[in-house]
Amino acid sequence: MVSFKAVADVNEARARELAEKYGAAAWYGDVQNMLRSEDIEAVTIATPEQHHRGPAVAAAETGKHILLEKPIAPTLEDADAIINAAKKAKVKLQIGYELRFDPRYAQAKYQIDAGALGEVLSIYMRRNTSIVTPKRVGKWSHPLFYMAVHDFDMMRWYVGSEPRTVYAQSENKVLSKLGLQYPDLMWAIFKFKDEAVGVTETNWVLPENFPSGIDGRMNVIGTRGAVCVDVMDQGLRVVSEKGFQMPDTLHWPVIHGRLMGDLREEFIHFIDCIMKNKEPIVTGIDGRRSLEMALGVKKSLEEEKIVTFPL
């Protein structure tokens, strides 16, 4: 049985508000105080990535299992510190890549592993969203870390190989007018060690009235077949005074008052790994490697050249 014990936030009033709303018995303005509680066996860390290392290492050192939001960290040094702390403490460390729990993406993986596509030749991943996103998180996050790492993780998962090189291009004409120096959009092309080619498209400046929260696509082409996923059209279309909308039905829909979808499945998997002493399907090493891909793209953009892995 799992129970919600406590909330910690640097804004203690906010922590109290969430604890009362969702039925937690306690709240804290300091995560260290919360981690001292022997009643708590596992934590979810959902701070901005710049603040992952401190809470994650502290949680491991106090014997708490960790579900850590993506990306694992902003630097490889921080990622290694988190991974090593979890390994030393022998606690579970799962990184929050919910696409691994999306039935569409998971079924595609089954098809690839079953050999239905033959040898993977190429993979295309697309993750676009509206300008609402950078307006909300652009002061502290980057599209590579906030969005593209999902696709980097899936590419590795599908191809079953690590990247050898990456070359990327970007543009910044929209966000620069808002005082944000992050790219509006980026395209990156990877060459994997098994010779597969991977392309990612990342854009977070679509119009605010874009009908879907995420315009996500995935195409994998093999020597004997192909598999495709369309995240934008999830089978539900709504036309109202607000305009044309395509609401989410798989990531985090609320059904009969309960949160459902792949985020819920991700959490259930985390708990199952703790109770049955299993390795999570997405580990700290997976988080580190997708972070390295993001940093490789960032380096390619900054230096305007092909970047070779490992960094």
C-alpha positions as CSV (number, residue, x, y, z in Angstrom):
1,M,0.0,0.0,0.0
2,V,1.2,3.5,-0.9
3,S,0.3,6.7,1.0
4,F,1.2,10.3,0.3
5,K,3.2,11.5,3.4
6,A,4.5,15.0,2.8
7,V,5.4,17.9,0.4
8,A,8.5,20.0,0.5
9,D,8.9,23.3,-1.3
10,V,11.1,26.4,-0.7
11,N,7.8,28.2,-0.5
12,E,6.4,26.6,2.6
13,A,3.0,28.2,2.0
14,R,2.8,26.5,-1.3
15,A,3.9,23.2,0.2
16,R,1.1,23.5,2.8
17,E,-1.4,24.3,0.1
18,L,-0.5,21.2,-1.9
19,A,-0.4,19.0,1.2
20,E,-3.8,20.0,2.2
21,K,-5.2,19.7,-1.3
22,Y,-3.9,16.2,-1.9
23,G,-4.2,14.8,1.6
24,A,-0.5,14.7,2.8
25,A,-0.1,14.7,6.6
26,A,2.9,17.1,6.6
27,W,4.6,19.9,4.7
28,Y,8.1,21.4,4.8
29,G,9.9,24.5,3.7
30,D,13.2,22.6,3.8
31,V,13.7,19.3,2.0
32,Q,16.4,18.2,4.4
33,N,13.8,18.3,7.3
34,M,11.4,16.1,5.2
35,L,14.1,13.6,4.4
36,R,14.8,13.0,8.1
37,S,11.4,11.4,8.5
38,E,11.6,7.6,8.9
39,D,8.0,7.3,7.6
40,I,9.1,8.3,4.1
41,E,10.5,5.5,1.9
42,A,10.5,7.2,-1.5
43,V,10.5,10.7,-3.0
44,T,9.6,12.4,-6.3
45,I,11.9,15.3,-7.2
46,A,10.4,17.8,-9.6
47,T,12.5,20.9,-9.1
48,P,14.0,22.7,-12.1
49,E,17.0,20.6,-13.3
50,Q,19.5,23.1,-11.9
51,H,18.3,22.0,-8.4
52,H,18.3,18.2,-8.9
53,R,21.7,17.3,-7.5
54,G,21.3,18.5,-3.9
55,P,17.9,16.9,-3.1
56,A,18.6,13.7,-5.1
57,V,22.0,13.1,-3.4
58,A,20.5,13.9,0.0
59,A,17.5,11.6,-0.6
60,A,19.9,8.7,-1.5
61,E,22.1,9.4,1.5
62,T,19.0,9.0,3.7
63,G,17.9,5.8,2.0
64,K,15.0,7.1,0.0
65,H,14.2,5.7,-3.4
66,I,14.1,8.4,-6.1
67,L,11.8,9.2,-9.0
68,L,13.6,12.1,-10.6
69,E,12.1,14.4,-13.2
70,K,13.9,14.7,-16.5
71,P,16.5,15.7,-17.4
72,I,18.6,13.9,-14.7
73,A,20.7,17.1,-14.3
74,P,22.1,20.1,-16.3
75,T,25.6,18.7,-16.3
76,L,27.3,15.3,-16.6
77,E,29.1,15.9,-13.4
78,D,25.8,16.4,-11.5
79,A,24.4,13.3,-13.2
80,D,27.3,11.2,-12.1
81,A,27.0,12.5,-8.5
82,I,23.3,11.5,-8.4
83,I,23.9,8.1,-10.0
84,N,26.8,7.3,-7.7
85,A,24.9,8.4,-4.6
86,A,22.0,6.1,-5.5
87,K,24.3,3.2,-6.3
88,K,26.2,3.6,-3.0
89,A,23.0,3.8,-1.0
90,K,21.5,0.9,-3.0
91,V,18.3,2.8,-3.6
92,K,16.1,2.8,-6.8
93,L,16.7,5.7,-9.2
94,Q,14.2,6.2,-12.0
95,I,14.2,9.1,-14.4
96,G,10.9,10.6,-15.5
97,Y,10.6,9.7,-19.2
98,E,6.9,9.1,-19.5
99,L,7.0,8.2,-23.2
100,R,8.3,4.8,-22.2
101,F,4.9,4.2,-20.6
102,D,2.9,5.7,-23.4
103,P,1.1,2.6,-25.0
104,R,1.8,3.9,-28.5
105,Y,5.6,4.3,-28.0
106,A,5.8,1.1,-26.0
107,Q,4.0,-0.9,-28.7
108,A,6.4,0.5,-31.3
109,K,9.3,-0.8,-29.1
110,Y,7.7,-4.2,-29.0
111,Q,7.4,-4.3,-32.8
112,I,11.1,-3.3,-33.2
113,D,12.3,-5.9,-30.7
114,A,10.1,-8.6,-32.3
115,G,11.9,-7.9,-35.6
116,A,8.9,-6.7,-37.5
117,L,10.9,-3.8,-39.0
118,G,14.1,-5.7,-39.6
119,E,17.2,-3.6,-39.0
120,V,16.5,0.0,-38.0
121,L,17.7,2.4,-40.7
122,S,16.4,5.7,-39.6
123,I,14.3,7.4,-36.8
124,Y,12.6,10.7,-36.8
125,M,11.3,12.3,-33.6
126,R,9.3,15.5,-33.5
127,R,8.2,17.4,-30.3
128,N,6.6,20.8,-30.9
129,T,4.5,23.0,-28.6
130,S,3.2,26.5,-28.3
131,I,4.9,29.6,-27.1
132,V,3.0,29.3,-23.8
133,T,5.7,26.8,-22.8
134,P,8.8,29.1,-23.0
135,K,6.9,31.9,-21.5
136,R,6.3,29.7,-18.5
137,V,9.7,27.9,-18.2
138,G,12.1,29.8,-20.5
139,K,13.7,31.7,-17.7
140,W,15.2,28.6,-16.2
141,S,15.1,25.8,-18.8
142,H,16.2,25.1,-22.4
143,P,14.2,23.3,-25.1
144,L,16.9,20.6,-25.2
145,F,16.3,19.8,-21.5
146,Y,12.6,20.5,-21.2
147,M,11.5,18.8,-24.4
148,A,14.0,17.2,-26.7
149,V,15.5,14.8,-24.0
150,H,12.3,12.8,-24.3
151,D,13.1,12.1,-27.9
152,F,16.8,11.5,-27.3
153,D,15.8,8.8,-24.8
154,M,13.4,7.2,-27.2
155,M,15.9,7.2,-30.0
156,R,18.4,5.3,-27.9
157,W,15.7,2.9,-26.7
158,Y,14.5,2.1,-30.2
159,V,17.9,1.9,-32.0
160,G,19.6,0.0,-29.2
161,S,22.8,1.8,-29.9
162,E,24.6,4.9,-28.7
163,P,25.2,8.0,-30.9
164,R,28.5,8.5,-32.6
165,T,28.1,12.1,-33.9
166,V,25.6,14.9,-34.0
167,Y,25.2,18.1,-36.1
168,A,22.5,20.7,-35.2
169,Q,21.0,23.9,-36.5
170,S,18.7,26.4,-34.8
171,E,16.9,29.7,-35.2
172,N,15.8,32.5,-32.8
173,K,13.6,35.2,-34.1
174,V,10.5,34.9,-31.9
175,L,11.9,34.4,-28.3
176,S,14.6,37.0,-28.8
177,K,11.9,39.6,-28.9
178,L,10.7,38.4,-25.5
179,G,14.2,38.7,-24.0
180,L,14.8,34.9,-24.1
181,Q,18.0,33.8,-25.8
182,Y,17.1,30.2,-26.2
183,P,16.4,28.8,-29.8
184,D,12.9,29.0,-31.2
185,L,13.5,25.7,-32.9
186,M,16.2,23.2,-33.5
187,W,16.9,20.3,-35.8
188,A,19.6,17.7,-35.1
189,I,20.9,14.8,-37.0
190,F,22.6,11.9,-35.2
191,K,24.6,9.0,-36.6
192,F,24.5,6.0,-34.3
193,K,27.2,3.4,-33.8
194,D,25.1,0.8,-35.6
195,E,24.9,3.2,-38.6
196,A,21.3,4.2,-38.0
197,V,20.4,7.8,-38.7
198,G,18.3,9.8,-36.3
199,V,16.7,13.2,-36.8
200,T,15.0,15.4,-34.1
201,E,12.8,18.4,-34.6
202,T,12.1,20.6,-31.6
203,N,10.0,23.8,-31.7
204,W,8.3,25.7,-28.9
205,V,7.1,28.8,-30.6
206,L,3.9,27.6,-32.2
207,P,0.9,30.0,-31.8
208,E,-0.8,30.1,-28.4
209,N,-4.1,29.0,-30.1
210,F,-2.5,25.8,-31.5
211,P,-5.2,23.1,-31.1
212,S,-3.0,20.5,-29.4
213,G,-0.7,20.8,-26.4
214,I,1.9,18.7,-28.1
215,D,2.6,18.2,-31.8
216,G,4.6,15.0,-31.5
217,R,5.5,12.5,-34.2
218,M,7.7,9.4,-34.5
219,N,8.7,7.5,-37.5
220,V,11.0,4.5,-37.5
221,I,12.0,2.9,-40.8
222,G,13.7,-0.5,-41.0
223,T,14.9,-2.9,-43.7
224,R,11.5,-4.7,-43.6
225,G,9.0,-2.3,-42.3
226,A,8.1,0.9,-40.5
227,V,6.3,2.1,-37.4
228,C,4.7,5.6,-36.8
229,V,3.1,7.5,-33.9
230,D,1.1,10.7,-34.1
231,V,0.7,12.3,-30.7
232,M,-1.2,15.4,-32.0
233,D,-4.4,13.6,-33.0
234,Q,-5.3,11.4,-30.1
235,G,-8.8,10.6,-31.3
236,L,-10.7,13.4,-29.6
237,R,-11.6,16.7,-31.4
238,V,-13.5,19.5,-29.8
239,V,-15.0,22.5,-31.4
240,S,-16.4,25.2,-29.1
241,E,-16.4,28.9,-28.5
242,K,-12.7,28.5,-27.6
243,G,-12.0,27.2,-31.1
244,F,-10.8,23.9,-32.4
245,Q,-9.0,21.7,-29.8
246,M,-7.5,18.3,-29.6
247,P,-7.2,17.5,-25.9
248,D,-4.8,15.1,-24.3
249,T,-6.2,11.6,-23.8
250,L,-3.0,9.6,-23.0
251,H,-0.4,11.6,-21.1
252,W,-2.3,13.0,-18.1
253,P,-6.0,13.0,-18.7
254,V,-8.3,13.2,-15.7
255,I,-11.0,10.5,-15.9
256,H,-13.8,10.4,-13.4
257,G,-11.7,12.5,-11.0
258,R,-8.6,10.4,-11.3
259,L,-5.3,11.2,-13.1
260,M,-4.7,8.5,-15.7
261,G,-2.3,8.0,-18.6
262,D,1.4,7.4,-18.9
263,L,2.4,9.6,-16.0
264,R,0.3,7.4,-13.7
265,E,1.8,4.3,-15.2
266,E,5.3,5.7,-14.7
267,F,4.6,6.2,-11.0
268,I,3.1,2.7,-10.7
269,H,6.2,1.2,-12.3
270,F,8.4,3.1,-9.8
271,I,6.4,1.7,-6.8
272,D,6.4,-1.8,-8.3
273,C,10.2,-1.7,-8.7
274,I,10.6,-0.7,-5.0
275,M,8.1,-3.4,-3.7
276,K,9.5,-6.2,-5.9
277,N,13.2,-5.0,-5.9
278,K,13.4,-4.6,-9.7
279,E,15.5,-2.3,-11.8
280,P,13.4,0.6,-13.3
281,I,12.9,0.4,-17.0
282,V,14.5,3.9,-17.3
283,T,17.6,4.2,-15.1
284,G,20.0,6.9,-14.0
285,I,22.4,5.7,-16.8
286,D,19.6,6.2,-19.3
287,G,19.1,9.7,-18.0
288,R,22.9,10.5,-18.2
289,R,23.1,9.3,-21.8
290,S,20.1,11.3,-23.0
291,L,21.6,14.3,-21.2
292,E,24.9,13.7,-23.0
293,M,23.0,13.8,-26.3
294,A,21.3,17.1,-25.4
295,L,24.7,18.6,-24.4
296,G,26.1,17.3,-27.7
297,V,23.4,19.2,-29.6
298,K,24.0,22.3,-27.6
299,K,27.8,22.1,-28.3
300,S,27.1,21.6,-32.0
301,L,24.9,24.7,-32.0
302,E,27.5,26.8,-30.2
303,E,30.5,25.7,-32.2
304,E,28.7,25.2,-35.5
305,K,30.3,21.9,-36.2
306,I,29.8,18.1,-36.0
307,V,30.3,16.9,-32.4
308,T,31.6,13.4,-31.6
309,F,30.5,11.3,-28.6
310,P,31.5,10.7,-25.9
311,L,31.8,14.4,-25.0
